[in-house]
Amino acid sequence: MLYRRFLAAAIASVMTLTGLLVSTPAAAQSYLQCVPFARAESGIDIRGNAKTWWAQAANDYARGDEPREGAVMAFAGTRGMPMGHVAVVKKIISDREIRIDHANWSPINGRRGQIERNVRVVDVSDAGDWSMVRVWYAPIGDLGLRANPVQGFIYAGGTPGKAPALQAPVWAENDWKPGNGLDVVVASLGG
């Protein structure tokens, strides 16, 4: 009888653990993925692996092969990067160089999932069409050694043109301190 109770408890524990491991979303892993970062930074509301963003954007967002500030650069999936990658264009330097913000590219201090800002990207495609790029890779302090295929750029707002600038959250303002605006929150709760 004791053996059956122990066995039942052990099976229940294994099933619970398996359920937790299988159902953990990417954002809840121990490091930040590129997808939730790009979605939050750009305002482009697409879900799923980065390699699917280009196709998903077809019906809801304007797309093109020209980098624009605020656009999402959609990298294709490759053998070395099977889930693809997405990054947000922050600045146009020249017709062959831009700066991006992205997450989970370079391991920094031995840790994956880091946010990198103002990252150098160079168009290395023969046609100068941004179909192949090299991206700054922190561990070597230079552009990465491999060229990465890019599907294109997804423009926020659904129309071609410069993507709209996103307003920074209130806590990002220089004069914000914990407690600022607390009276508004309390009032909204009926307190």
ZIPETA-V284064 format. One line per field, one symbol per residue. ss: DSSP state (H for helix, E for strand, C for the rest). phi: phi as a letter, one per 40 degrees, with the letter a starting at -180 (. if undefined). A space follows every 10 residues. Layout:
ss: ???
phi: ???
This chain:
ss: CHHHHHHHHH HHHHHHHHHH HHHCCHHHCC CCCHHHHHHH HHCCCCCCCH HHHHHHHCCC CEEECCCCCC CEEEECCCCC CCCCEEEEEE EEEECCEEEE EEECCCCECC ECCCEEEEEE EEECCCCCCC CEEEEEEHHH CEECCCCEEE EEEEEHHHCC CCCCCCCCCH HHCCCCCCCC CHHHHHHHCC C
phi: .ccccccccc cccccccccc cccccdcccc accccccccc ccgccbbgdd cccdcccdcb bcbabbcbdg cccbcccbcc accgababcb accacbabbb babgbccbfg bcgccbbfcc bbcbcccgbg cabbbdbddb gacdcbcbcb cibbccggbc hccccccccd ccccccbdhc gccccccccg b
